[in-house]
Amino acid sequence: MAVRRSRLELVFDILLAIQNKGGRIKPTHLMYKSNLSHKLLNGYLEELLQKELILLEEEPVKKKRRPLKVVRITDKGLSFLAEFRRMREFTDAFGL
């Protein structure tokens, strides 16, 4: 049976997916990469927006299409990733 991810691991996975795509990603692609439902992802995105770990932007596109929504990671989000990696290395060093 699979182990469920903690809330912090989910946040880490979301931010890591954004970072791995060059710091910006479409919400649908993020949903697939983080393996979350639309409803759950929106809840997490709302929290990450409030905590200023990400930005939700609209990019203009050519022709008469609607603007493209993009999720961007902030410097604060990148700091979270670095600190979470340090914490994970620390706990792994002690087998926790």
C-alpha positions in Angstrom: 0.0 0.0 0.0 1.3 3.4 -0.9 2.3 6.0 1.7 0.4 9.3 1.5 2.3 12.5 1.1 2.3 15.0 3.9 1.1 18.5 3.3 4.7 19.8 3.2 5.7 17.1 0.7 2.8 18.2 -1.5 3.8 21.8 -1.4 7.4 20.7 -2.2 6.2 18.6 -5.1 4.2 21.5 -6.5 7.0 24.0 -6.2 9.6 21.5 -7.6 7.4 20.9 -10.6 7.3 24.6 -11.3 11.1 25.0 -10.8 11.8 22.0 -13.1 9.8 23.7 -15.9 12.0 26.8 -15.8 10.1 28.7 -13.1 6.7 28.8 -14.9 4.1 26.3 -15.8 0.5 26.1 -17.0 -1.9 25.1 -14.2 -3.1 22.0 -16.1 0.5 20.7 -16.5 1.1 21.4 -12.9 -2.0 19.4 -12.0 -0.6 16.4 -13.9 3.0 16.8 -12.6 1.9 17.0 -9.0 -0.6 14.2 -9.3 -3.5 16.1 -7.7 -7.1 16.7 -8.6 -8.2 20.1 -9.9 -10.0 20.8 -6.7 -7.0 19.9 -4.4 -4.5 21.8 -6.6 -6.6 24.9 -6.5 -6.7 24.8 -2.7 -2.9 24.4 -2.5 -2.4 27.2 -5.1 -4.6 29.5 -3.1 -2.5 28.9 0.0 0.8 29.3 -1.9 -0.5 32.6 -3.4 -1.4 33.9 0.0 2.0 32.9 1.4 3.7 34.5 -1.7 5.5 31.4 -2.7 4.0 31.6 -6.2 2.4 34.1 -8.6 -0.5 33.5 -10.9 -0.1 35.6 -14.1 -1.8 36.0 -17.5 0.5 36.1 -20.5 -0.8 37.6 -23.7 -0.9 35.4 -26.8 -1.0 36.2 -30.5 -4.2 36.3 -32.4 -7.6 36.6 -30.7 -7.2 33.9 -28.1 -7.7 34.5 -24.4 -4.6 35.2 -22.3 -2.6 32.2 -21.1 -2.6 31.5 -17.3 0.8 30.7 -15.9 2.0 29.8 -12.4 5.4 31.3 -11.5 7.6 30.5 -8.5 8.9 33.4 -6.5 12.2 33.9 -4.7 10.4 33.0 -1.5 9.3 29.7 -3.1 12.8 28.9 -4.2 14.0 29.5 -0.7 11.4 27.1 0.6 12.6 24.4 -1.8 16.2 24.9 -0.6 15.3 24.8 3.1 13.0 21.7 2.6 15.9 19.9 0.8 18.2 20.7 3.7 15.6 19.5 6.2 15.1 16.3 4.2 18.9 15.6 4.1 19.1 16.2 7.8 16.3 13.7 8.6 17.6 11.2 6.1 21.1 11.4 7.8 19.6 10.1 11.0 17.3 7.6 9.4 14.1 9.4 10.3 
